[in-house]
Amino acid sequence: MLTAGCGGPADEASDMEKSAEESPALSIKPPFDPELHCQVPHPYVDCGPGQPQAYAHYSAEWGYFIGRFACGGSQPICPF
């Protein structure tokens, strides 16, 4: 059955997107904290042979940054 009118799934999805954008608690990107993050020159960091790449966050103010231990506790990224 095809329905038409106001509301519906499309409106619900856009409402969810708006609330995620407006709510810092739902934001995926963390704020830059020099105690927890390092600035890096690229959107990813190579974690070494046989290891996956760790992807960085981007902010207009700080550029690319990544968690200090994104490659694991035994391989800190800072200083880059």
N, C-alpha and C positions, 0 to 999 in steps of 0.2 A: 504494500500500500504506500503510495506517495503522498506525503503531507506537505503543505505549504503554509507559510504564515510567519509570525514573529517567534523568535527564540529557537531552541533546538540545539543539536550538537555543535554546530559551527560557533554559535554564540557562547556556549559553555567553554569551548576550547580557547577562544580569544579571551574570555574572562580569566581563565586559569593562567594564561600567558601574562596578562597584565598584572595579576597579583604576584606572580613569580618575579617579574621585573621590579615591582615596587617594594618587595619585601627582602631586606638584606639577609634574613635568616634562611631564605630559600635560594639565595644566590649560590651558584656553583663556584664562582671565582672568589677565593679568600682575599681579604685586604693584605697588602704587602706589610710584613712585619720583619725587620732585619734580624730579629732573634730566631725566626723560623724559616726565613727564605733567603735566597741568594739571587742577585741579578745575573742573568745569563744573556749572551749575545744572540741566541737563536731560539726558535719555538720548541726545541727539543734538546736533550742532552744524551749523548751516548753513554750508557752505563757500563761499557766494557765488552770484551769478547764473550759471546754467548748469552749476553744479557739484553733485555729489551731496552728501547729508548724511553726516557722519561719526558713527558710533555710539560711545557711551561705554561703559566698563565701570562696574560698580557694586560697591562694597564697603560693608559696614555701618560700617566705621571711617572711611572717607574720603568716602563718597557717590559721586557720579558723577565719573569721571576719564577723560581721553582723552590719547592721545599728542600731544605738542607740535606735531608736523608731520602730523597725521592728514589735513589738507586739502592737503598737498603742501609741499615745501620752501620755496616762495616765500611761503607764507601761514601763518606760525606762529599758533597758537591762543592762546598765553599772552602776556600776561595776558588772561584772559577779560573 
